[in-house]
């Protein structure tokens, strides 16, 4: 999958917390799910050490489906 530079930076960010703010349809959910995968598979972070928060139930359900 091809990412923009900003998306790739967000996915590979491992030093501390990160907040994703962007307009609708810009790929926020994709970035968050791919970052979570990256943290687990590449950065060695345990899944129970990751907290993902969203402001809408629809986004939460979408992320749950993608995970």
C-alpha positions as CSV (number, residue, x, y, z in Angstrom):
1,X,0.0,0.0,0.0
2,X,1.3,3.5,-0.8
3,X,1.1,6.2,1.8
4,X,1.7,9.9,1.8
5,X,4.8,11.1,3.6
6,X,2.7,12.3,6.5
7,X,0.8,9.0,6.7
8,X,4.0,7.0,6.7
9,X,5.5,9.2,9.4
10,X,2.4,8.7,11.6
11,X,2.4,4.9,11.0
12,X,6.1,4.6,12.0
13,X,6.0,7.0,15.0
14,X,7.1,5.0,18.0
15,X,8.3,7.6,20.5
16,X,5.4,8.3,22.8
17,X,1.7,9.0,22.2
18,X,0.4,10.3,18.9
19,X,-2.8,12.1,17.9
20,X,-4.2,11.9,14.4
21,X,-6.2,15.0,13.3
22,X,-7.3,15.3,9.7
23,X,-10.3,15.9,7.6
24,X,-13.0,13.3,6.8
25,X,-11.9,10.8,4.2
26,X,-8.2,11.5,4.6
27,X,-7.3,8.0,5.8
28,X,-7.2,8.5,9.6
29,X,-8.7,5.1,10.4
30,X,-6.3,3.4,7.9
31,X,-3.3,5.2,9.5
32,X,-4.4,4.3,13.0
33,X,-4.9,0.6,12.2
34,X,-1.7,0.3,10.2
35,X,0.2,2.1,13.0
36,X,-1.2,-0.4,15.6
37,X,-0.1,-3.2,13.3
38,X,3.4,-1.6,13.0
39,X,3.7,-1.2,16.7
40,X,2.9,-4.8,17.4
41,X,4.8,-6.4,14.5
42,X,7.8,-4.1,14.1
43,X,8.3,-2.2,17.3
44,X,7.6,-5.1,19.7
45,X,4.8,-3.3,21.6
46,X,2.5,-5.7,23.4
47,X,-1.2,-5.3,22.3
48,X,-2.3,-4.7,25.9
49,X,0.0,-1.6,26.0
50,X,-1.8,0.1,23.1
51,X,-4.8,2.4,23.7
52,X,-6.8,3.6,20.6
53,X,-9.5,6.2,21.2
54,X,-12.0,7.6,18.7
55,X,-14.8,10.1,19.0
56,X,-17.5,8.2,17.1
57,X,-19.0,4.8,17.5
58,X,-18.9,4.3,13.8
59,X,-15.1,4.9,13.7
60,X,-14.7,2.5,16.7
61,X,-16.6,-0.2,14.9
62,X,-14.6,0.3,11.7
63,X,-11.4,0.0,13.6
64,X,-12.6,-3.1,15.4
65,X,-13.5,-4.7,12.0
66,X,-10.1,-3.8,10.6
67,X,-8.1,-5.1,13.6
